[in-house]
Amino acid sequence: MTQQFDAHRTLWIGREERAEAMIPIIGSLYRDHGVVTSVHGRRLLNRSAIGLLKAHKFAKQVDGAELDVDDTMRVLEALRALRPGPASIDIARLVSGFAERGDGRTLEEFVRDELQPVLNGDDASSGGTDVVLYGFGRIGRLLARILIAHAGHGDGLRLRAIVVRKGSANDLVKRASLLRRDSVHGSFDGTITVDEENNTILANGTLIQVIYSNDPASIDYTAFGINNAIVVDNTGRWRDAEGLGQHLACPGVARVLLTAPGKGELKNIVHGINHDTITAEDTILSAASCTTNAITPVLKAVNERYGVVHGHVETVHSFTNDQNLIDNFHSGDRRGRSAALNMVITETGAAKAVAKALPELAGKLTGSAIRVPTPNVSLAILNLRLETTPSREEVNAYLRELSLGSTLRQQIDFIDSPDVVSTDFVGSHRAGIVDGLATIATENNLVLYVWYDNEFGYSCQVVRVLEQMAQTHPTVLPERAAV
């Protein structure tokens, strides 16, 4: 037993040492070349050695065997030598691809051939796209965290400014403190410095100008060196083209993205579904709602494979800050009752909004919502009537496959653990997570349970739409299978 204990410990230490050796290579690939490395979608950047080993173990769920750290190191060394342009590179898929179709080539030769689309590019920074956050609430602060973490070598999205209404004398310090600490999402990963004289926040080397204004049409962003910016309006105050168009009147603004369902003829974009419809002429767009982003990818997948006749979407949604902590007046029915003490039946427009991103489901869905006393992570229950009669096992296998290697991998996750609860999904980067053990399939009736971090998961989707608007989304290699 002692020998076995020592052997396991020695093996672990060796693997940990090799994982530690990966960290500087992973970091330099990102900072110097804009290369994001992952293992079947599990991002490796800024991971500890143990975090890297956990990602390697996850590969067993896909490939049937844990990813060998020595294989990963060889791929990383090959990437460093090749100096590719910006890309999102899945190391596990490169290793498994080499095993299947190496055809006598060395691993290094195989990696070079697979990365041809991003080789011999210009490493020089293009200067990136300026981003302004108009509003700095729950979504605004999470967007700031993500944009700062994705800053890289500066040729992507660049968070340049935050616009808020002036508060108390120590307003800037208070807002920086809210960025630094969050009761749900934890501490900011990095350093924050406040300059009250110049109204700036310096976060991990990103200098953010804080602009005080009550009027979206009165700001000259060029005075702060901001040009051709995308303004992300996360206030929810204006939801139509006329209201959001006020931002376009400001010098330095080129486009506007709303982090709420848009009204009128505004395009509602769910990344992974209809992001490819964005054109240069689309100056104002909506990123839809958190619920619409969570359910639309799953609905698209189910509809394309099995056909949806009709369905009902019930969301069990965490309370939001438009509800009252204790009973007080609210213009909405039931919304005035204490959010912390009650389950509140209310409405949701998510079911109808699905049709704006997925027109083939127009008129086929109804929806309702129950607000519950939790601060984050919600659950959508999809009760669907199908054209076909798939089994529970077939549906779960299909959705699991999509979550691992398809073009919807960033939107759909899949889990079949018997002990998961809502807090396990805080910080999920996916739009929605299918709970496979809860799936019910009876004849042509299907019930799916889809968890979603209605704050962070949605914010990740917003950033993906931003990348599409700015055309800064890295090339994905190896290519993912289309749905």
C-alpha positions in Angstrom: 0.0 0.0 0.0 2.9 2.4 0.8 4.5 1.7 -2.5 1.2 2.3 -4.3 0.8 5.6 -2.4 4.3 6.8 -3.3 3.9 5.8 -6.9 0.7 7.7 -7.3 2.2 10.7 -5.6 5.3 10.7 -7.8 3.2 10.4 -10.9 1.0 13.3 -9.9 4.0 15.6 -9.1 5.5 14.8 -12.5 2.3 15.7 -14.3 1.9 18.9 -12.2 5.4 20.0 -13.1 4.7 19.5 -16.8 1.5 21.4 -16.4 3.3 24.3 -14.8 5.7 24.4 -17.7 2.8 24.9 -20.1 1.5 28.1 -18.3 4.1 30.6 -19.8 3.7 29.1 -23.3 -0.1 29.4 -23.1 0.2 33.0 -21.9 2.7 34.1 -24.5 0.7 32.5 -27.3 -2.3 34.6 -26.2 -0.4 37.9 -25.5 1.9 37.8 -28.5 -0.3 36.1 -31.2 -3.9 36.3 -30.0 -4.1 32.5 -29.8 -6.6 31.0 -27.3 -5.9 27.4 -26.5 -8.5 24.9 -25.1 -9.2 21.3 -24.5 -12.6 20.4 -26.0 -13.8 24.0 -25.2 -12.2 24.2 -21.8 -10.1 27.3 -22.0 -6.5 26.9 -20.8 -5.5 30.6 -20.4 -5.0 31.8 -16.8 -5.5 28.3 -15.4 -3.5 26.9 -12.5 -1.5 23.7 -13.0 -4.3 21.8 -11.3 -6.9 23.6 -13.5 -4.9 22.4 -16.6 -4.9 18.9 -15.3 -8.6 19.0 -14.8 -9.1 20.1 -18.4 -6.9 17.2 -19.5 -9.1 14.8 -17.5 -12.2 16.2 -19.1 -11.0 14.9 -22.5 -11.8 11.4 -21.3 -15.5 12.2 -21.7 -15.0 12.9 -25.4 -12.1 10.8 -26.5 -12.4 7.9 -24.1 -9.0 8.6 -22.6 -7.4 11.4 -20.7 -5.3 13.8 -22.7 -1.6 13.2 -22.2 0.2 16.3 -20.9 3.2 15.4 -22.9 1.1 15.5 -26.1 -0.2 18.9 -25.1 3.3 20.2 -24.5 4.4 19.0 -27.9 1.5 20.8 -29.5 2.2 24.0 -27.5 5.9 23.9 -28.6 4.8 23.5 -32.2 2.4 26.4 -31.9 5.1 28.6 -30.4 7.5 27.8 -33.3 4.8 28.4 -36.0 3.8 31.8 -34.7 0.2 31.6 -35.9 -2.2 34.6 -36.2 -5.2 35.0 -34.0 -7.0 31.7 -33.5 -9.0 29.6 -31.1 -7.2 26.3 -31.1 -8.5 23.1 -29.5 -5.4 21.0 -28.5 -7.4 17.9 -27.7 -8.9 17.8 -31.2 -5.5 18.3 -32.8 -4.1 15.4 -30.8 -7.1 13.1 -31.6 -7.0 14.2 -35.2 -3.4 13.3 -35.4 -4.1 9.8 -34.0 -6.8 9.3 -36.6 -5.2 10.8 -39.8 -1.6 11.5 -39.1 -0.7 9.5 -42.2 3.0 9.1 -41.3 3.5 12.8 -40.5 5.0 13.9 -37.2 2.8 15.6 -34.7 4.6 18.9 -35.5 4.0 18.4 -39.3 0.3 17.6 -38.7 -0.2 20.7 -36.5 1.4 22.9 -39.2 -0.9 21.5 -41.9 -4.0 22.0 -39.7 -3.1 25.6 -39.0 -2.5 26.7 -42.5 -5.4 29.2 -42.4 -3.7 31.3 -39.7 0.0 30.9 -40.7 2.1 33.5 -42.4 -0.3 36.2 -41.2 0.6 39.7 -40.0 1.3 39.7 -36.3 1.1 43.5 -36.1 -1.8 44.8 -34.0 -4.6 46.4 -36.0 -5.5 48.7 -33.1 -8.7 46.8 -32.2 -12.2 48.1 -31.9 -13.2 50.6 -29.2 -16.0 49.6 -26.9 -18.0 51.8 -24.6 -20.3 50.5 -21.8 -23.3 52.7 -21.4 -24.4 51.7 -17.9 -22.5 49.8 -15.3 -25.0 47.5 -13.5 -25.0 43.7 -13.2 -24.5 43.0 -16.9 -22.2 46.1 -17.5 -19.8 45.0 -14.8 -19.6 41.4 -16.0 -19.0 42.6 -19.6 -16.2 44.8 -18.2 -14.6 41.7 -16.5 -14.9 39.6 -19.7 -13.5 42.4 -22.0 -10.6 43.0 -19.6 -9.8 39.3 -19.5 -9.9 39.1 -23.3 -7.7 42.2 -23.9 -4.9 40.1 -25.2 -2.4 42.0 -27.3 -4.9 44.8 -28.2 -6.2 44.0 -31.6 -9.6 42.7 -30.5 -12.2 44.5 -28.4 -10.8 47.3 -26.3 -12.9 48.6 -23.4 -12.3 52.3 -23.5 -15.0 53.9 -21.4 -17.9 53.5 -19.1 -20.8 56.0 -19.0 -22.9 56.5 -15.9 -24.9 59.1 -14.1 -23.0 61.1 -11.4 -23.7 59.8 -7.9 -22.1 60.8 -4.6 -18.7 62.5 -4.1 -17.0 59.1 -4.0 -18.9 57.7 -7.0 -15.8 56.5 -8.8 -14.4 54.6 -5.8 -17.8 53.0 -5.2 -18.1 51.8 -8.8 -14.6 50.4 -8.9 -15.4 48.6 -5.7 -18.4 47.0 -7.3 -16.2 45.8 -10.2 -13.6 44.5 -7.7 -16.1 42.5 -5.5 -19.3 40.6 -6.4 -21.5 38.7 -4.0 -22.4 36.1 -6.8 -19.4 36.0 -9.1 -16.6 36.6 -6.6 -13.6 38.8 -6.7 -12.2 40.4 -9.8 -9.2 38.4 -11.1 -6.5 41.0 -11.1 -5.7 44.5 -9.9 -7.7 47.7 -10.0 -6.4 51.2 -9.5 -8.7 54.3 -9.3 -7.6 57.8 -10.5 -10.2 60.2 -9.2 -8.5 63.3 -10.7 -8.7 61.9 -14.2 -11.9 59.8 -13.7 -10.2 56.6 -14.8 -10.1 53.0 -13.6 -7.0 51.0 -14.5 -7.8 47.2 -14.5 -5.1 44.7 -15.4 -3.4 47.3 -17.7 -6.7 48.4 -19.3 -7.3 52.1 -18.8 -11.0 52.8 -18.7 -12.4 56.4 -18.9 -15.4 56.9 -16.7 -17.7 59.5 -18.3 -20.6 61.1 -16.3 -23.6 62.0 -18.4 -27.4 61.9 -18.2 -27.9 62.4 -22.0 -26.8 59.6 -24.4 -26.7 62.2 -27.3 -24.4 64.8 -25.7 -21.0 63.0 -25.3 -18.1 63.7 -27.6 -16.2 60.4 -27.3 -13.4 61.7 -29.6 -12.4 64.0 -26.9 -11.2 60.9 -25.0 -9.5 59.4 -28.0 -12.3 57.0 -28.7 -13.2 56.5 -32.4 -15.6 54.2 -34.4 -16.7 52.7 -31.1 -19.4 50.2 -30.4 -21.6 51.5 -27.6 -23.1 48.7 -25.5 -26.3 50.0 -23.9 -27.0 47.9 -20.9 -29.4 50.3 -19.2 -32.5 48.8 -20.8 -34.0 52.3 -20.9 -34.2 52.5 -24.7 -35.1 49.5 -26.7 -36.1 50.8 -30.1 -34.1 52.3 -33.0 -35.2 55.8 -32.2 -34.1 55.7 -28.6 -30.8 53.8 -29.2 -30.1 56.0 -32.2 -29.3 58.8 -29.8 -25.9 57.2 -29.3 -25.1 57.4 -33.0 -25.4 61.2 -32.8 -22.2 61.3 -30.6 -18.8 61.9 -32.3 -16.8 58.7 -32.0 -19.7 56.2 -32.1 -20.2 53.9 -35.1 -22.6 51.2 -33.8 -24.8 50.3 -30.9 -25.6 47.0 -29.2 -28.5 46.6 -26.8 -28.3 44.0 -24.0 -32.1 43.4 -23.9 -34.8 42.3 -26.3 -35.1 45.0 -29.1 -38.4 46.4 -30.1 -39.8 47.2 -33.6 -37.7 46.1 -36.5 -34.4 45.8 -34.6 -32.5 42.5 -35.3 -32.4 40.3 -32.2 -29.1 38.4 -32.4 -28.5 35.1 -30.6 -24.9 34.1 -31.3 -24.6 30.7 -32.8 -28.0 31.0 -34.4 -28.3 34.1 -36.6 -25.0 36.0 -35.9 -24.1 35.5 -39.5 -26.9 37.8 -40.6 -25.1 40.8 -39.1 -23.9 43.2 -41.9 -21.9 46.4 -41.9 -25.1 48.3 -42.4 -26.6 47.1 -39.1 -25.7 50.1 -36.9 -28.1 49.2 -34.1 -28.6 45.6 -32.9 -30.0 43.7 -29.9 -28.4 40.8 -28.2 -31.9 39.5 -27.1 -32.5 38.3 -23.6 -30.7 35.8 -21.3 -33.5 33.4 -21.6 -33.8 33.7 -25.4 -30.1 33.0 -25.6 -30.4 30.0 -23.4 -33.2 28.2 -25.1 -32.9 29.1 -28.8 -29.8 27.0 -29.5 -31.4 23.9 -27.9 -34.7 24.6 -29.8 -32.8 25.0 -33.1 -31.0 21.6 -32.5 -34.2 19.8 -31.6 -36.2 21.3 -34.4 -33.7 20.4 -37.0 -33.4 16.8 -35.9 -36.9 16.0 -34.7 -39.2 18.8 -35.8 -41.1 20.9 -33.3 -44.9 21.1 -33.7 -45.5 23.3 -30.8 -44.3 23.8 -27.2 -44.4 25.7 -24.0 -41.4 27.3 -22.2 -41.5 27.8 -18.5 -38.7 29.6 -16.9 -37.8 29.4 -13.2 -35.9 32.7 -13.1 -33.7 34.2 -10.4 -35.0 37.5 -9.1 -33.6 40.7 -10.7 -33.0 44.2 -9.4 -36.2 45.5 -10.9 -38.1 43.6 -8.1 -38.5 44.8 -4.6 -36.5 43.5 -1.6 -39.6 43.9 0.5 -43.2 44.6 -0.5 -43.5 47.9 -2.2 -45.1 49.5 -5.2 -44.3 48.2 -8.6 -46.1 48.9 -11.9 -46.0 45.2 -12.9 -48.5 42.6 -11.6 -47.1 40.7 -8.5 -43.6 42.3 -9.0 -44.2 44.6 -6.0 -44.1 41.7 -3.6 -40.8 40.8 -1.8 -38.4 39.0 -4.2 -36.5 37.5 -1.3 -39.6 35.8 0.2 -41.8 34.8 -2.6 -42.1 32.8 -5.8 -43.7 35.2 -8.3 -45.6 34.2 -11.3 -44.9 36.7 -14.2 -44.7 36.9 -17.9 -41.7 36.3 -20.3 -41.4 37.4 -23.9 -38.6 34.9 -24.5 -40.8 32.3 -26.3 -42.0 34.9 -28.8 -38.6 36.4 -29.1 -37.2 33.0 -30.2 -38.9 33.5 -33.5 -36.9 36.7 -34.2 -33.7 34.6 -34.2 -35.4 31.4 -35.5 -38.3 32.3 -37.8 -39.2 28.7 -38.4 -40.6 28.5 -34.8 -42.9 31.6 -35.2 -46.2 30.9 -33.6 -45.2 27.6 -32.2 -44.2 28.5 -28.7 -45.8 30.0 -25.6 -44.1 31.0 -22.4 -44.4 32.0 -18.8 -42.0 32.6 -15.9 -41.7 32.1 -12.1 -39.3 34.5 -10.3 -37.7 32.6 -7.4 -35.7 33.8 -4.3 -32.2 33.1 -5.7 -29.8 35.8 -7.0 -28.5 34.0 -10.1 -28.8 31.0 -12.4 -32.2 30.2 -13.9 -33.9 27.1 -15.4 -35.9 26.8 -18.6 -38.3 23.9 -18.9 -39.0 23.1 -22.6 -42.2 21.1 -23.0 -42.3 20.2 -26.7 -44.5 18.2 -29.1 -42.4 16.7 -31.9 -43.0 15.4 -35.4 -41.1 12.2 -34.5 -40.7 9.9 -31.5 -37.1 9.9 -30.3 -36.1 8.1 -27.2 -34.7 9.9 -24.1 -31.3 8.2 -24.7 -31.3 9.3 -28.4 -32.0 13.0 -27.5 -29.5 13.1 -24.8 -26.8 11.5 -27.0 -27.5 14.0 -29.7 -27.4 17.1 -27.5 -24.3 15.8 -25.7 -22.6 15.4 -29.1 -23.5 19.0 -30.1 -22.1 20.3 -26.8 -18.7 18.7 -27.4 -17.7 19.4 -31.0 -20.3 21.3 -33.0 -20.7 24.9 -34.1 -23.1 25.3 -31.1 -20.4 24.2 -28.6 -20.2 27.7 -27.1 -24.0 27.8 -26.7 -25.0 24.3 -25.5 -23.5 22.4 -22.6 -24.6 19.0 -21.3 -24.4 17.5 -17.9 -25.7 14.2 -16.5 -24.6 14.4 -12.9 -27.2 13.3 -10.3 -26.1 15.9 -7.7 -25.9 19.2 -9.6 -27.9 22.2 -8.4 -28.3 25.8 -9.6 -25.1 27.2 -7.9 -23.0 24.7 -9.8 -23.6 26.8 -12.9 -22.5 30.2 -11.6 -19.9 31.4 -14.0 -20.8 29.1 -16.9 -19.6 30.4 -20.3 -22.3 28.6 -22.2 -25.7 30.1 -23.0 -27.5 27.0 -21.6 -26.7 23.7 -20.0 -29.0 20.7 -20.8 -29.6 18.5 -17.7 -29.6 15.1 -19.2 -30.9 13.2 -16.2 -34.1 15.4 -16.2 -34.9 14.7 -19.8 -38.3 13.1 -20.4 -39.4 11.5 -23.7 -42.8 9.9 -24.1 -44.0 9.1 -27.6 -43.7 12.5 -29.4 -43.6 14.6 -26.3 -40.2 15.8 -25.1 -39.4 17.7 -21.9 -35.9 19.3 -21.5 -34.5 21.1 -18.6 -31.9 23.8 -19.5 -29.9 25.6 -16.8 -28.4 29.0 -17.5 -26.3 31.6 -15.7 -28.6 34.5 -16.6 -25.9 37.0 -15.9 -22.5 35.6 -16.9 -23.5 33.1 -19.5 -25.6 35.9 -21.2 -22.7 38.3 -20.9 -20.5 35.8 -22.8 -23.0 35.7 -25.6 -23.1 39.5 -25.7 -19.3 39.6 -26.1 -19.5 37.0 -28.9 -22.0 39.3 -30.7 -19.6 42.2 -30.2 -16.8 40.2 -31.7 -19.0 39.4 -34.7 -19.8 43.1 -35.1 -16.2 44.1 -34.9 -15.0 41.1 -37.0 -12.5 40.2 -34.3 -13.6 36.6 -33.6 -10.6 34.4 -33.9 -10.5 31.6 -36.5 -11.6 28.3 -34.9 -9.3 25.3 -35.5 -9.9 22.5 -36.1 -13.2 23.5 -37.6 -16.3 22.4 -35.7 -19.0 20.3 -37.2 -22.1 22.2 -38.4 -25.4 21.5 -36.8 
